[in-house]
Amino acid sequence: VQLQASGGGLVQAGGSLRLSCVGSGRTFSNYGMGWFRQAPGKEREFVAAISWGGLSTAYADSVKGRFTLSRVNAKNTVYLQMNSLKPDDTAVYHCAATPQGGLRRGTHEYLSWGQGTLVTVSS
């Protein structure tokens, strides 16, 4: 599956952004989806994951309660709603797809990656 992420931008601390990731080429509902982020000089880290049907989600502790991941399979799209943004959330955000069941947190568990979208949070 090919993935295209969008929605990044510059926002002040406390603000909100919604990232989107659109899939194509395969049956989107067959894939668990995840978001990861990579800040300058740091390793890529897990942000959130959602199951095939969207009934289950998982979040990194650092974003729990502030970010919400959802999906609309009829539109081949997942959405990452990010609220109460902090400067530490500044990073390039990547969506990814995995054919494995469950909620996957490891980068090695994902087969397809989007190109990334930059989120910058100013203080």
C-alpha positions in Angstrom: 0.0 0.0 0.0 1.2 3.5 -0.8 0.7 6.2 1.8 0.5 10.0 1.5 0.6 12.1 4.7 -0.5 15.7 4.9 -1.6 18.3 7.4 1.6 19.4 9.0 2.4 23.0 9.6 3.5 25.7 12.1 1.3 26.1 15.3 1.7 27.8 18.6 2.0 25.9 21.8 -1.5 24.9 23.0 -2.8 24.8 19.4 -4.1 21.9 17.3 -3.4 20.2 14.0 -5.0 17.3 12.2 -2.8 15.0 10.2 -4.2 12.8 7.4 -2.8 9.8 5.7 -4.4 8.4 2.6 -3.6 4.9 1.4 -3.8 3.5 -2.2 -2.9 0.4 -4.1 -4.1 -2.3 -1.7 -7.2 -3.0 0.5 -6.7 -0.4 3.1 -8.8 -2.1 5.7 -6.4 -5.1 5.7 -3.7 -2.9 7.4 -3.1 -1.8 10.9 -1.9 1.8 10.8 0.5 3.8 12.9 2.1 7.2 13.2 5.7 7.8 14.2 7.7 10.9 14.5 11.3 11.9 14.2 12.8 15.1 15.7 16.1 16.4 14.6 19.0 14.4 16.0 16.6 11.8 17.5 15.4 8.3 16.5 12.0 7.7 15.1 9.6 7.0 17.8 6.1 5.5 18.1 3.2 7.9 18.5 -0.1 6.0 17.9 -1.5 2.9 16.3 -5.0 1.8 15.2 -6.4 -1.6 14.4 -7.7 -2.8 11.1 -11.3 -1.9 11.9 -10.5 1.1 14.0 -12.0 -0.3 17.2 -8.6 -0.4 19.1 -6.0 2.3 19.5 -2.7 2.7 21.4 -0.7 5.8 22.2 2.7 6.7 23.5 2.6 8.0 27.0 3.9 11.4 25.8 0.8 12.0 23.7 -1.9 10.1 25.6 -4.9 12.3 26.3 -3.8 14.9 23.7 -3.8 13.0 20.4 -6.6 10.9 18.9 -6.1 8.4 16.1 -9.1 7.4 13.9 -9.7 5.9 10.5 -12.4 5.9 7.8 -11.8 2.8 5.7 -14.3 3.9 3.1 -12.0 6.8 2.4 -8.7 4.9 2.8 -7.7 7.5 5.4 -6.5 7.7 8.9 -6.5 10.9 11.0 -4.3 12.0 13.8 -6.0 14.8 15.8 -3.3 16.6 17.8 -4.5 18.9 20.6 -2.6 20.9 23.3 0.5 20.8 21.2 3.9 21.4 22.9 7.2 22.4 21.5 8.4 18.8 22.2 5.9 17.6 19.6 8.0 19.3 16.9 9.0 16.6 14.4 8.5 15.0 11.0 5.4 12.8 11.4 5.2 9.6 9.3 2.3 7.3 8.8 2.9 3.6 8.3 1.0 0.4 7.5 1.3 -3.1 8.8 -0.4 -6.3 7.7 0.0 -7.7 11.2 -2.9 -7.9 13.6 -2.9 -6.1 16.9 -1.4 -2.7 17.8 2.2 -2.5 16.7 4.7 -0.1 18.2 7.9 -1.1 16.5 9.2 0.6 13.3 10.3 -2.8 12.1 6.8 -4.1 12.2 5.6 -1.7 9.5 6.1 -2.4 5.8 4.9 0.7 4.1 5.7 4.3 5.0 4.5 7.7 3.9 6.9 10.5 3.1 6.4 12.5 6.3 4.8 15.8 7.2 6.6 18.4 9.3 4.9 19.7 12.5 6.5 22.7 14.2 5.2 23.9 17.5 6.5 27.3 18.7 6.6 28.3 22.3 
